[in-house]
Amino acid sequence: MKKNCSIKPINLFYEEPEADRWFPLDRYLRRVIRRIFRGKSKIGGQKKVFLNLCAGLDRLGIPYRVNNYRYIQRHPEEVACIIGKPHVLDKINWKNPIVFGAAVFSHPCEDLDLFNRRPVRKMLVPGEWMKKMCEPFYGGRVHVWPVGIATEEWLPAPINQKDVDILIYDKVRWKHEEFEKELINPIEYHLQAQGLNIASIRYGFYQEEEFEALLTRSKAMIFLCEHETQGIAYQQALSCNIPILAWDRGGFWQDPSYFPERVKFAPVSSVPYWDERCGVVFQDINEFPVKLQEFLDKLSDKQFHPRDYILENLTLEKSAQHYVEIVNMVQQGLV
């Protein structure tokens, strides 16, 4: 869509932290070497937040600048939209009102003095449970903002292309060997006992094109993750109209950098954006056989409509419009 020149551009800032290691400016050389030997770099979830926001703004025709530090320093009255990562907060001596997020640090204990040392007006987090985790430290200045999903790219595939009954998406991040024995292998056993054709993919070990190709072949997906602040990958599957049987264990936030010594917060969720159109959840392997049968029965009866949920709640346009509304409120001094 053509940019609307009558709208003042939004000032966006996003950078991945990258430091020199052995000699000055060697980060650029290491970047080239990585590209040669490892191929195209993977796009992480936080960078996807930035890219999808830009895509949503493009669709709305809303102009924006990216990392224009010279301009923002000359215009301290304008809002600085620091998507992330957190090191950008210390890039310059900010005078501007700041909307920070949603690519923020994992927990407020990393920067308890944030709102005093920087002119942050709003901190955006991807979902409701993370907001509740941050509120005791930051109060009402924490706001939920999920990024949109590229629904015109993540499209349903014809049923005659689908030769995989269930795709297992393995995003178990901690104690993987333990959960492989206690959760993943038993799940595979139950699926095979049902005579289902399965495929697997593991987070961090694939390119996005591989995931997209598997989704075009899959009728349903099992999503295994301790918890998600938003969960872009499972939402991409939902956008492809693929129902999900999700491990939603609840309980404590499990990040071993914080739990249990530094932070004990509960409850969390693996599917923070979800309703009955999306699929079925199970809490543990003991509950899995019953929930699997419920899922398969509803799948057979065509009771799931996951793409409708995404189109109603998480499109690029709706997310970008929500973001613009937050920025405008801060610009007008309403928050």
Phi, psi and omega in degrees: 000145180290140179296142176270104186290346180279349180263134180291133181298146175274142182262102183260142178225125175208131176213145171273135178292131178208115183250157172291146184249309187249327179205162185304133177070012180291348178299328180289319177295317179297327178296317179295316181297318178300319181295322181293314188270331184253351182080198183300131182287149178285144176267117181285169183299321182288322176294326177299326176302312180296313183295320180288327174297314178301318180297321178293319177297321177301317181295327179276351182075024181265121183286157178205155171254152179237121174055040177267080184292326180297315181296313186294329178288333178278348183229071184293348179279346183269150181289134172261121182260093182269096179297320180153187350280177190304333182296341179295334177301334182252013182291318178223175175272090187294133172249346186280151167297135188245133163257117187247123176128170018260006177272072187257183175288166187290326184210147180304337180297346176286341181201071183295336183263016187311309188283349175267324186271343177226149183281052179284129178260324178220138170248125182262134176235156189288335186208174189291320183291328177290324175301315180296328178291327184272334187302323179300338181261324187244355177063215185284006180275358178266132185229140179277127174216106174272143177282156181277163178254139182283081188292339178277348174262321181264089189246152174297143177258154178301143184297332181287353175270353192263108179250001178251122180289313181219127173266126176267117177259109185263104175239036174287115191265332185232147181055046187297319180299320179296314182286337175298320180284319189269340187230303189292309180297315176300324177297315178299321179299313180298320180293316180295325178295335177275357181075025183271142175275121185240156172223160183226151174214142183242132179304135179088355184235025180211159169269153184302327180297326178293318178297315180299318180295319179294324179295324179294338181264350192255142178271332182204171182218144168254127184248120183242109179204140181300317177189158180226139172283324170227299178097060185299320184296313180292331178286331172296321176296316178299322178298330176279008179065034179258113178294154187232137166259110192248134171283108180240084189287336185067210178073209187278151166299126195259358185307115185293346174291343183234320186265136002259358187290317188263323186220133172230102181232138176207156359267159175243175180217148174273341181228073186291342175242112196188144162211186188296343176289340188276329182155214184226148177244154172225153187266324183204177185294333178294327180275344189302312184303318180293316181291327176298315180295319176300316180297313182294323178296314180293325177297315179297324181275003179057044181273348183264144177218065189295326181296326178300321179298314181295317181296329179281331192239332195223042175279162176302317184293315182295320179295315180295321178297319177299317180297315180300320179297320177296314180299317180296322177297318178293319180299323181275001178073024182275348178226000000 
